[in-house]
């Protein structure tokens, strides 16, 4: 939840040009910096950081920003904090990063206040303190930072750092949602559907859910698709469901890939498309989703035309079995086994073992990557 800001701010610092970049020529800022004016050094640093109007040079940018930061320029302090946080142009130094954020935040720099809130929430280079995190997020939220408003609302809703207060949480979600922040729109939709902190209002819930989905939030797209598929609180609309499942599936949401695959196989909400349906089920099955493996195995077995089909169907149904197996699936496996000779059955079982091994190896490497300093 809170880590989004770290990435977003680092990206913003690296790619955006400085504010009012066309107001004065580069020479003006160069002369100002030579005279020791902090704002001139800051602007030159931002030009070098973004590659706007000057060549991209993170090291030179860091030097110029440090000159301005040491003169007390809050914007420079904030950007220098970002550079130390990601190790761009300077050494990776979380302590220095937090120190510069602190300097800028004390001068009411809203994004620096947000970064401090994140740091105290996760315990990054500071001792984790939810109350302090809440305080800095509240300051940033009051300055209008949409992501701070969302994270502040989430903490207040969940009672982190203070007593839970759904009404105040809803107010902050509203402010963030009004600025177009999809996660806040999604959370606000849930509050309207549940009547949590606001009066229950399904129409408002659907309105905010649609806005979050249109804003590209995959979980909102999936939720909206589920609502249209099942007709929960609204008229069932399979075609709209397929449309939103496609968008969520394209972003890698496994439940969306699974349901889209099944709907395409059935011709539910779209023309029957076996090839596309199997593609989506394969994507979800390879992600390790047992329900997708089960659906894929059933689909291949149902139309098995070759021994290769039978081997693939057997593999997927076998992989899904530990999560629970119906009598129909057991009968399907027996039917497939009867259709195969011992060598073919061994090949199916070997494929399942190899897939399981590769999946476990991937998960191990993934866990090692997250554990690495």
N, C-alpha and C positions, 0 to 999 in steps of 0.2 A: 504493500500500500504506500508506504512513505518513501521507498527507494526511487520511485519514479522521478521525483524532483531532482535528485542528485544527477541522474542521467540527463534529464531535460535541461537543467541549468548549465551543465558542462557543455552540452551541445550548443546551447544558445550562445554561451560565451565564446565558443570557438568559431561559429559560423556567421553570427550576426554582425553587421557593421555597427559602429558606435552611433549613439543618438545624434541627430542633427548633423550627419556627416557631410552634408553639402553646404552647410551654413558658412564655413570658413575654409579657405584653401589650406593644403597641407603645410605650406610655408608659414602660415600664420601660427599654427600649432607648434611647428618646429622652433620658431623664434620665441614663442611663449615658454616652451620647455627649456630653451637655452638660457632664458632669464630666470629659470627656477620656478616657473608657474606650474603648479601641480596639474591643473586641468589640461594644459598643453601636453605634458608628458603622458597623461592618461589617454588623451585622444590619439596620440601617435602610437601608443602601446596597443590600443584597440584596433587601429588600422593594421598594424603588423599581425595582430592576432587573427583577424578575420581575412586578411589578404585583400582588404578593400582600400583602394587608392595607394597602397604601398605593398611591397612584396610580403607574402606570408612568412613570418619569421617568429615562431613562438619564443625562442630564447631572447631575441631583441625585445619582443613585447613584454616579457616578464621583467626585464631590466627597467624598462620605461615605467611599467605599472608599479614596480617596487619603489621607484623614485617618487611617484605621485602618492603611493600608499603611505610612505614614510612621512610625507607632508600632511597626512591626515585626510586625503581624498577618499571618501567612503566608497565611491564607485570603483576606484582602483583597488581598494582593499578587498572588496567583494570579488572582483575578477582574479586577483592574486590568490585569494582563498580557493577559488575554483581550480586554478592552475596547479596549486599544491595538492589539491584533492585528487586530481587525475594524473599528475605527473607530466604535465605538458609544458615544456620550456623550462621547467625547474624540477628538482628532485621531488618524488612522491613523498609527501610529508603531512600526514593527517593532523599532527599537532599544530604545525604552522598554519594549515588550512583553517582549523577551528579558531586559532588566535586571530587571524585576519577577519574571519566572519564576525567574531566577537567585536572587533574594532569597528567594523562597518555597521553592525547591528546597533551598537550603542549610539550611532548617529542616525538611527531610524531608517537604515537601508532595508527595505522590505524583503528583498530576496535573501539577504544575509540573515535576517531574522528567521526566514523560513528554513534556511540551511541549518541554523542552530537548532531549531525545533526538531528537524530530522535527526540531527546528531544526538541530541539528548534522548530521543525516542529509541534509537537503535543502540545507543552507547558507543558511538564512533568517536574515538580519541577523547571521550569524556565519560564520566561515570553515568550510566543510564539513570535518568530521572524523569519520570512521566510528568510530574508536576511542573518542572522547569520546561520540558518540551511543550507542554500545553501553553505555558506563558508566552514563549517565543512564537508559537504558531498563532496565538491570539493576536499578537502585535502585527504579524505579517498579514493575517486575515483582515485586520482593521484597515490596513493599507490597500486592501483590494486584491491580494494575491489569490487567485482562484484555487490553486492547488493547496495553499495553506488553509483556506476556508473549508475545503473538502476534508483534509486530514484532521483539522480541528473538530469538525462536525462528527467525524467517525469516532474520535476519541471520546467526545462528550456523549455520543449515543451509547457507546460501549462502557462508559464509566471508567475510562482510563485516565488517571491523573486527577480525577474529580468524581463527584457523584454523578451517576447517569442522569441526563436531562434531555429526554427525547424532543421536547418542544424547542429548546435552544439549538439542539442539533439540527432539527428541521429548518430552522431559520438560517443557519450557516450553509446547509446544503442548498437552500434556495438561492442564497447569494452567489454561491459558486456555480450552480446550475444556470442561473441567469446570464453568467459570463460564458456559457457554452462548454463547461467542463463535463465531459461525458460520464465520468465516474460519479460525479455528484448528481447528475440527472438520473442515473440508474439507481443510486441510493435513495433519492427523493421519490422515485417511482415506487420503490419497495415500501417506503413509509406511507404513501397514499394507499397502496393496496392493503397494507396491514392496519392502517389507522393508528400508526405509531408516531406520536408527536404532532399529528395533524388529524383532522376528521377523515374517516375512511372515504375515499372517493376514487372509484375504479376508473372513471373517465380521466381524472387528473393523472392517475397512475399510468394509464396507457399513453397519455400525451407525453409525459416525461420519458417513458420507456422508448417511445418512437424516436424522440429527440436524441437519446443516448445511442440508440441503434444507428440512426442516421449519422451520428458523429463518429461511427466506426468502432464502437465498443463491442467486442465480440460476444461477451457474456450477455449484453443487452440484446444483441441480434439473436442469440440462441434462445433467450427467454421469450422474446417476441414470437419467434418461430414456434416454440412450444405452445404458446397461447393460441395462435392461429390454427395450429394442427388439432389441438384438443377442444377448441372452442370454450376455453375457460374465461368466463366473464364477458365473452363477446361471441359473435357468430363465427363458426368454424370456416376457415378459408385455406384449404390445402395449397392453393397456388401461391398465396402470400407466404405461407409457411415454408414452401420450397425456396422461394426467393430469399428469405432471411437465413434459412439453413445454408444456402450456397455461400452467402457472405461470411457467415460464422465459420463454416468449414474451410473456406479459403484462408482463414486466419489460423487454422490449425486446431480448432476446438474439436476434440475427438467425439463427444456426444453428437455434435452437429454433423460430423462426417458420417457417423454410424446411421443416424436417422435419415439423412439425405440419401445415403446409399440404399437403405431399405425402401424409402418412398419411390426412388427411381426404378428399383426393381419391380415394384408393384404397380407403377404408373399412377401413383397417388399424388395429385397436384401437378403432374407433368406427364408428358408422353412416356410410356415405358421405355427405359433405356438400360438394358442389362449391362452393357459394357461400362457405361458411366457409373452405374450403381456398384458394380464390382470394384471399380477403381477407388471409389470413396470408402468402401468397406475394407479394401486392402490397406489404405492409409491408416484407418483407425485400428485395424487388427495389428499392423506392424508396430503401432504405438503401445501394444500390450493390452489393449482393451478386450477383456474376455467376452463381453456381449457382442462385440464386433467380430471376434474370431468365430464365435458360435454362429452368428448370422451369415458370415462368409462361408463357413463350412457347409451350412445348410443349403445356401444358394448354389454352390458349386455341385454339391451332391445331388440336388434336385434335377439338374440338367446335365449331369456327368455324361459326356459322350466318349471320352477316352480314358485309358488307364491313368494317364497323367492327371486328368481331372479327379479321378478317384483318389489318387495319392494326395493331391492338394487338399481335397475335402477332408480326408482322414486326418491329415496333419493339423488343420485348423480346429476341427472338432476335438481332437485329442488335447490340443493346447488349451482349449476353453474348458475342458472337463473338470479341472480342480476347482473352478469357481461354481460348479453345480451343473448337473447334467440331467436332462429330462429322459423319460423312457423312450420318447421318439428319437432322441439323439443316440441313445444306446443302440436302438434298433438300426438306425442309419449306419452307425459304425460297423455293426455286425454284417449288414448288407454289403458295405464296401469291402470288408475283409473277405467275404465269400467271393467277391468278384476279382480279388487279387491273388496271385500266387505268392508263395513265401518270400521270394526275392522282392517283389513289389511292396508287400506289407512291411518288410524290413526297411525298404527305402523310405516309406512314409514315416515310420517311427524314427528313422535316422534324421530325416528332415526336421521333425518336431524337436528332437534332442539338440540338433545344431542351432535351430532358431532360439530355443530356450537358453542355450549356452551363450550365444551372441548377445541376447538381450541382457542376461545377467552380467556379462562382461562390460556392456555399455553402461549399465546402471552403476557398476563398480567404478568405472572411469569417471562417470559424472559425479559420483559422491566424492571421489578423490579431488576432482577439480574444485568442488565447493569447499572442501576442507583445506585446500592449499592457502597459505598466507597471502 
